[in-house]
């Protein structure tokens, strides 16, 4: 009676014949880099298993060789799939390393990112508003607590326009430095809505590599690399 013991050695135990040891299997390795200690990588081991099983079968109960062969083929396919999974994991790791390297290159650079948030510092906060055609925009600005600090209208030209918020709001109150958010609705001369977008410019202060993908800190706000629209060299 023959039994196949799962494990690292792929050892065949029988009354008369034993399969080559793992060391003997390893000696047949070629320069292809295939691990010959597995059934998937050592065809000779496959033949030895099949031959030994046939030699030691019960004459009164012949072995179903088709079933035996199919089981070995399925086992080999599973091993190949596990190898593919390991290789895919290695590729993902390399991609993450490349993303981290790319993100580190932005530290200290001036970048333009798509955002409706801007930092009020040194007496002002600035937004660049892009409009596809001339329009009139209603602009509301709120602080980090959601409190409205400014509301007004602005004429936009086609292309890029600059909106600047001073530290003094509509009611004359002095607003502290921090993050402020704009909400903009625009209409053209016929009263039809116009889709406008806002961007802000700042310096990348740091990169958080623990996030996937890495996150850039720009003026105290976090942005992904794909949110960057423009990069300019500091100084």
C-alpha positions as CSV (number, residue, x, y, z in Angstrom):
1,X,0.0,0.0,0.0
2,X,1.4,3.4,-0.9
3,X,0.6,6.7,0.7
4,X,1.5,10.3,-0.4
5,X,2.4,12.4,2.6
6,X,1.9,16.2,2.0
7,X,4.8,18.3,3.0
8,X,8.1,19.9,2.0
9,X,9.8,16.6,0.9
10,X,7.0,15.1,-1.2
11,X,8.1,11.7,0.2
12,X,6.5,8.5,-1.2
13,X,6.3,5.6,1.4
14,X,6.0,2.1,-0.1
15,X,7.0,-1.4,0.6
16,X,9.7,-1.5,-2.1
17,X,10.5,1.9,-3.6
18,X,11.0,5.4,-2.2
19,X,11.0,8.7,-4.2
20,X,14.3,10.7,-4.4
21,X,15.0,12.8,-1.4
22,X,14.6,16.6,-1.5
23,X,18.3,16.9,-1.8
24,X,18.3,14.7,-4.9
25,X,15.5,16.6,-6.4
26,X,17.3,19.9,-5.7
27,X,20.3,18.6,-7.6
28,X,18.3,18.5,-10.8
29,X,17.6,22.2,-10.6
30,X,18.4,24.2,-13.8
31,X,19.3,27.8,-14.3
32,X,15.6,28.7,-14.9
33,X,15.0,29.5,-11.2
34,X,12.2,26.9,-10.8
35,X,12.0,25.3,-7.4
36,X,12.5,21.6,-8.1
37,X,11.4,20.6,-4.6
38,X,7.7,20.9,-5.7
39,X,5.7,18.7,-7.9
40,X,5.0,21.6,-10.2
41,X,8.7,22.2,-10.7
42,X,10.0,18.6,-10.9
43,X,8.5,16.4,-13.6
44,X,10.8,13.6,-12.6
45,X,9.2,13.5,-9.1
46,X,5.8,13.4,-10.8
47,X,6.9,10.3,-12.8
48,X,8.4,8.6,-9.8
49,X,5.1,9.1,-7.8
50,X,3.1,7.7,-10.6
51,X,5.4,4.7,-11.3
52,X,5.6,3.8,-7.6
53,X,1.9,3.9,-7.2
54,X,1.4,1.6,-10.2
55,X,4.1,-0.9,-9.0
56,X,2.5,-1.3,-5.5
57,X,-1.2,-1.3,-6.4
58,X,-3.5,-4.1,-5.2
59,X,-4.0,-6.5,-8.2
60,X,-7.6,-7.2,-6.9
61,X,-8.3,-3.5,-6.8
62,X,-6.5,-1.8,-9.7
63,X,-5.6,1.8,-9.3
64,X,-7.7,4.3,-11.3
65,X,-4.7,5.9,-13.0
66,X,-6.8,8.6,-14.6
67,X,-8.0,9.8,-11.2
68,X,-4.5,9.7,-9.8
69,X,-3.1,11.7,-12.6
70,X,-5.9,14.2,-12.4
71,X,-5.2,14.7,-8.7
72,X,-1.5,15.4,-9.3
73,X,-2.3,17.8,-12.1
74,X,-4.7,19.7,-9.9
75,X,-2.1,19.8,-7.1
76,X,0.4,21.2,-9.5
77,X,-2.1,23.9,-10.7
78,X,-2.7,25.0,-7.1
79,X,1.1,25.3,-6.5
80,X,1.4,27.4,-9.7
81,X,-1.5,29.7,-8.5
82,X,0.2,30.2,-5.2
83,X,3.4,31.2,-7.0
84,X,1.4,33.7,-9.1
85,X,-0.1,35.2,-6.0
86,X,3.3,35.7,-4.5
87,X,4.6,37.3,-7.7
88,X,1.5,39.7,-7.8
89,X,2.1,40.6,-4.2
90,X,5.8,41.5,-5.1
91,X,4.6,43.7,-8.0
92,X,2.1,45.5,-5.7
93,X,4.9,46.1,-3.2
94,X,7.1,47.5,-6.0
95,X,4.3,49.8,-7.2
96,X,3.8,51.1,-3.6
97,X,7.5,51.8,-3.3
98,X,7.4,53.7,-6.6
99,X,4.4,55.8,-5.3
100,X,6.3,56.6,-2.1
101,X,9.4,57.7,-4.0
102,X,7.3,59.9,-6.3
103,X,5.5,61.5,-3.3
104,X,8.7,62.3,-1.5
105,X,9.9,64.3,-4.5
106,X,7.1,66.8,-3.9
107,X,8.3,67.8,-0.4
108,X,9.2,71.5,-0.4
109,X,7.7,72.2,-3.9
110,X,4.9,74.7,-4.6
111,X,1.9,72.8,-6.0
112,X,-1.6,73.7,-7.3
113,X,-4.3,71.4,-6.2
114,X,-8.1,71.2,-6.8
115,X,-9.8,72.3,-3.6
116,X,-12.3,74.7,-2.3
117,X,-10.4,75.1,1.0
118,X,-7.7,77.6,1.6
119,X,-5.6,78.7,4.5
120,X,-6.0,82.2,5.9
121,X,-2.5,83.4,6.8
122,X,-0.7,86.7,6.8
123,X,-4.0,88.5,6.5
124,X,-5.5,86.8,3.5
125,X,-6.7,83.6,1.8
126,X,-6.6,83.1,-1.9
127,X,-8.5,80.9,-4.4
128,X,-8.2,80.6,-8.2
129,X,-11.6,80.2,-9.8
130,X,-11.8,78.8,-13.3
131,X,-14.8,79.6,-15.5
132,X,-15.5,78.3,-19.0
133,X,-17.2,81.6,-20.0
134,X,-18.0,85.0,-18.6
135,X,-20.4,84.7,-15.6
136,X,-21.4,86.2,-12.3
137,X,-20.5,84.2,-9.2
138,X,-22.0,84.2,-5.8
139,X,-19.3,83.4,-3.3
140,X,-19.9,82.3,0.3
141,X,-17.0,81.6,2.7
142,X,-17.2,79.6,5.9
143,X,-14.7,78.9,8.6
144,X,-13.8,75.5,10.0
145,X,-16.8,75.6,12.3
146,X,-19.2,76.2,9.4
147,X,-19.9,79.8,10.4
148,X,-20.4,82.1,7.4
149,X,-17.8,84.8,7.4
150,X,-18.2,86.3,3.9
151,X,-20.9,86.5,1.2
152,X,-20.7,88.5,-2.0
153,X,-20.7,88.5,-5.8
154,X,-17.9,88.6,-8.3
155,X,-17.7,89.0,-12.1
156,X,-15.7,86.1,-13.6
157,X,-14.0,86.2,-17.0
158,X,-13.5,83.1,-19.1
159,X,-10.4,81.3,-17.7
160,X,-8.7,81.8,-14.4
161,X,-9.8,84.4,-11.9
162,X,-8.4,85.2,-8.4
163,X,-10.6,85.6,-5.3
164,X,-8.9,87.0,-2.2
165,X,-10.5,86.9,1.3
166,X,-9.1,89.4,3.8
167,X,-9.0,88.6,7.5
168,X,-12.0,91.0,8.0
169,X,-15.4,89.5,7.1
170,X,-18.7,91.2,6.1
171,X,-19.6,92.2,9.6
172,X,-16.1,93.7,10.3
173,X,-15.1,90.9,12.6
174,X,-11.4,90.0,12.6
175,X,-11.2,86.3,11.7
176,X,-8.2,84.2,12.9
177,X,-5.8,82.2,10.7
178,X,-7.1,78.8,9.7
179,X,-8.9,76.8,7.0
180,X,-11.7,78.5,5.2
181,X,-14.1,77.0,2.6
182,X,-15.8,78.5,-0.4
183,X,-19.1,77.7,-2.0
184,X,-19.5,79.2,-5.4
185,X,-22.5,79.3,-7.7
186,X,-22.2,81.0,-11.1
187,X,-24.6,82.0,-13.9
188,X,-24.1,83.4,-17.3
189,X,-25.8,86.5,-18.8
190,X,-28.9,84.5,-19.7
191,X,-29.2,83.1,-16.2
192,X,-28.0,79.6,-17.0
193,X,-25.8,77.8,-14.4
194,X,-22.0,77.8,-15.1
195,X,-19.8,75.0,-13.8
196,X,-16.8,76.6,-12.1
197,X,-13.9,75.0,-10.3
198,X,-11.5,76.3,-7.6
199,X,-7.8,75.5,-7.0
200,X,-5.4,76.6,-4.3
201,X,-1.6,76.9,-4.3
202,X,0.7,76.0,-1.4
203,X,3.9,74.3,-0.4
204,X,4.1,70.6,0.3
205,X,5.2,70.4,3.9
206,X,5.3,66.7,4.5
207,X,4.2,63.3,3.1
208,X,2.4,60.6,5.0
209,X,3.8,57.3,3.6
210,X,1.6,55.2,6.0
211,X,-1.4,55.9,3.7
212,X,-2.0,54.1,0.4
213,X,-1.6,56.0,-1.8
214,X,0.7,58.5,0.1
215,X,-0.9,61.7,1.2
216,X,0.7,65.1,0.8
217,X,0.2,67.9,3.4
218,X,-0.2,71.3,1.7
219,X,-0.8,74.3,4.0
220,X,-2.2,71.9,6.7
221,X,-4.5,70.0,4.3
222,X,-4.1,66.5,3.0
223,X,-4.1,65.7,-0.8
224,X,-3.5,62.7,-2.9
225,X,-0.9,62.9,-5.6
226,X,-3.5,62.7,-8.3
227,X,-5.1,65.9,-7.0
228,X,-2.0,67.9,-8.0
229,X,-2.6,70.0,-11.1
230,X,0.7,71.9,-11.3
231,X,4.1,71.8,-9.7
232,X,6.6,74.7,-9.6
233,X,10.1,74.8,-8.1
234,X,10.4,76.6,-4.8
235,X,12.3,79.9,-5.1
